[in-house]
Structures are given as C-alpha cells and as structure tokens.
Amino acid sequence: MMKKLLNISIISVALFALLFSSCYEQDVVAPIEPGGLGYTTATFTTDFTGTEISEGDTITYDIELSKPVDFDLTFSVKVTTGDEHDVSYQNVTIPAYATSATLSIEFIADDIPELDKDITLEIGIDDIGTKYQVVNTNYPVLNLKIKNVNDPGGLTIAVEWPNVDDDWDAYLIDEAGLGDPTFSYYDFVGFGGATGANPEVLVFLEDFHGYWTAPDGVYYLDLDPYAVNDAITPFTCSIGHPDGTVEFINFTFDMAKADAGDYPMTWGYSTLKIVKTGLSYEVSLLPQYSGTKSATVSTMKRRGNYVNMQHKK
C-alpha cells in the first residue's frame, strides 16, 4: 500500500512539473526574424521622373505592401530643406490587414512671381513602434527644383512689405486717372488687391473671361495706406510677365513725402508705370521714388488664369 501511495505521489509531482514547464514555454515568445511572420516590405511606385517640378503639379506615389500586417502603417512626408509652404500633402495610413494606399504631394501655385526654389522631401514612417516592422524598403527622397510659373494671359504683380501689421491695398489705374483724386475705383482697370493679404497680388489680364479687354496704353500701380503705422515702408514688387520672365523692383515709400504732396495721387499713390503693348509690358519705377530694378530672370509660363478681385471694404 505504501508503495502505491509513493508511486501516486511521484506521478503527481511529475505531472505538475510538466504542466508548469508547458505554461512557462507558452509565455516566452521567440523573436521574429526579419522576413518572417509579422514583417512586410513597402514598394513605392510613381510616374514622376527627373529633378524639376512646376508650381501647380502633383507627384503621386502608389504604396504597396508585400503582405498585410495586423496593425496600421502610417506613411508621412517631411520637408528637410526648403519651405514647407511650397507643398501640400496629407499623410496616408494603410489599415491593418490592407496592403495599399496612395500618397500625393502638390506643389502650390501661389501666383507670386519668384525665382525657382530648391526643396528636399522625404517619405517614411515616424512611429517607432511600427517602423521596424517594415524591412528591405527604399523610402523615397526627392531633391527637386520648383519652377516658377506665370500667367500667360497677362501681367502679375505681387506687392510685399515687411511689417505684417500694416495694411496696404494695391490697384491698377489707366493714365486717364493719374493725378485725379476723384477718379472712382470702378472707373479704372478694375484689378485690385484689397484683401488684407501680404503680399497683395494683382493679375492684369489681357482678356478677362471675354467680358473685358485691356487696351494698349499706359497704366499705373497705385498703393493705398489703408491701415499703416510705419512712417517709412520698403516695398518689393515681384513682376511676372506672360512670356515667363520675372523681375523685381524695390523702393521706399516715405509717408512724410506723401503728406507733403511729393507723390502723384489718384485712388492711392501711383508708384509703378506700366506700358502695355499686346502681351508685352514695360514696367518702371516713377522718378519720385528711390529704388532699384533687378535684371530680368527667365522662368516658366503658367497654364491657367487667375485674378484677384476680392475686397475687404
């Protein structure tokens, strides 16, 4: 009888040890090797080739996983050099158990004549918890030159000043209104920048949607100090021509000279003279102002039309 009890005790201990060992082995999970269960590879496909992109264009990537995973994967875009305001994008997520997504990067057409700009973009995964679950992947890096584009249908002028708290408005008038303070805004060219923005952007279209055609002749850029505190304001006028060229005129506006009547005044104070012949425009600074004009730089044309007709008043 004692022998039977001893045997039962030994068997019980052995079974307990076996169960404990089995439970312990279930709690310990061996590391997953790269390429094994739980890992995936991302492939990026795009039709874009080259190192230059024009304002208004878009680069699209199709992202494909070699196999689904049981967690979300978010792919993000980072601007590592250049101005992030030159691009627009949204990060994309491939949900758990899915295998594809599309990521688009738009290069903003800001309607501001400017020099070509360099930018570097990197696409990747920011989340540390999921980043290392994607292996053998070549993440795209884009080193690009963004090409400026002008409106081929007319002259674009962007008027900019350093103090963002000051509010200047800008208008184009024809020669008939020069020096006539009673000249109504609605009697002249009709293209004005009174949006409260800085810069104010005007586009002097040859053909305004078939309703109005700008005749050849002499025009002026008027500036109106709508809400201005600075006594002296330095201006930069970026000028985009229909043939794709860009030039810059820098000058200083002195409020004391304006109050003394030293500047010609219509709706506002006339600053630039514009001589229009068809789609050719000659722009110069009036002699009452001191400033400089840069050499003309060739860029690109723009493919569409834009007009700034907003008014805050």
Protein Blocks (a to p, Z undefined) as FASTA:
>chain_A
ZZmmmmmmmmmmmmmmmmmmmmmmmmpccdddehiahiacdddddfbecjbdcehiacdd
ddddfbdcfbdcddddddfbdjfklpccddddddehiabdcdddddddehpacddddddd
ddddfblklmmmpghiacddddddddddddfkbccdddddfblmbccddddddfklgopa
klcfklmnopacdehpacddddddfbgghlaccdedddddddddfbacbfbdcddddddd
fkopacdddddddfklmmnopaccffbccfbdcddehjaccddddfkbgcddddddddbd
dfbdcddfbdfZZ
